Amino acid sequence: MKFFSTKSPDTKVDLRTAVLQSLPPDNGLYMPESIPALPSNVLENLEHLSFQDIAFAVARQYLSDDFSDAETLDLIDHAINFPAPVKSLTEDLHVLELWHGPSLAFKDFGARFMAAVMSRLVEGEDQKLTILVATSGDTGGAVAAGFLGVPNVEVIILYPKGKVSPLQEKQLTTLGQNITALEIDGTFDDCQALVKTAFLDRDINEQYQLSSANSINITRLIPQSFYYFEAYKQLQTKGRGEVNFCIPSGNFGNLTAGLLAKRMGLPVNHFIAATNANDIVPVYLKSGEYTPRPSVQTISNAMDVGNPSNFRRMENLYGNQWEEMKQDIYGYAYTDDQTKDAVKEIHEKYQYIMDPHGAVGYLAALEYQATHPGEQVVILETAHPAKFLPVMNPILGDIGVPNRLAEISDREKVATPLNIDFESFKNWLLSRKA
Ligand SMILES: *Cc1c(COP(=O)(O)O)cnc(C)c1O
């Protein structure tokens, strides 16, 4: 399988380049040269396959030029080692829980798969691979957990001091081993600027083989299509028909992965794009005008994105035709007050605790069903509610914390404080190699 950049479709690169480069030099996004069809014997037998069987069948369509089936199996075995269960709220409204991985958010699927692919690509090489990642919270935790203990790879995380939640900070700073945390006295944008400048610096690149683990890496997208098949399978076995997926969205990676699943043959009726006040894509779906703007802060902050990075991939999949995209995708947006009311309503009606991102999805699912009565909708629940206690507890009272999270709050934070000037960061990087 070769990959092309959305900005120059005629230039194709191999898997290794697409993965280690992450972002093409022309600033486009890597896409598979063709979307492979899942063999019909797999699609027709989903209900007899385990989640790992399904993940393997999908992954090998993309990896088989570069990895043997045994290698892909091994990779899936390590990366996709937790479930994605569907819970039903009503006959036709369902929740796909994507938070059963180590960082309690769906980003674990992408991060773990990417870590497994990258480590295999650099296996046996002399030089260690160093992943630089700037995080505003969730991504860093998933990437750190994904790469923990992976041989020949180290991860350096830059996070903004005082601007990630206490639990998120613990997830970034307590792992040790091949994970190093830098606490930057600045904003997320400052962290991102340091990473970008490091990639262009000659002295650093002489000492390090650098790569990035940001959300536009194609290997974060591929595994996110696994669970669309898995969810469909779980509904099918309950004898249900046409299925729609509702995706709480920020950078639209999750939704784009759903589009890939549909192109691979999964019979999805519609996708429902649910956003908070950052409603650039719902506006586009209604008007045909794509107008990025600065993000606004909300209580579903992992979706506070003003210029969704996967939008160009979505456009590419529809041949840049707005009319075609809006046949497949519905878009709805909600305020924080509506979201809080939804958290309360879901708890009262169904005794189910949904995080603020999932609650935005719930509102969109209901709005869609109002005009499509009787259709099945699966809402993607993108994170565990306990990751958002400052929002959840004032609405529902103390919702508690699962053991996995409680454990890390006792661990000791280890982070190196740094200023935002590039020279300090560069000196720190070079001095480790001296
Ligand atoms: C990252 C994230 C999202 C947004 O996902 P995209 O793929 O960027 O659209 C939604 N919810 C949670 C909890 C997240 O961490």
The ligand as an ORCA input file, in Angstrom:
! r2SCAN-3c Opt
* xyz 0 1
  C      -9.847     13.820     20.846
  C     -11.201     13.715     21.429
  C     -12.375     13.991     20.678
  C     -12.311     14.503     19.256
  O     -11.926     13.505     18.359
  P     -11.502     13.894     16.868
  O     -11.060     12.633     16.239
  O     -10.371     14.900     17.003
  O     -12.691     14.492     16.197
  C     -13.598     13.799     21.265
  N     -13.704     13.393     22.555
  C     -12.613     13.135     23.309
  C     -12.822     12.715     24.708
  C     -11.325     13.269     22.778
  O     -10.260     13.020     23.555
*
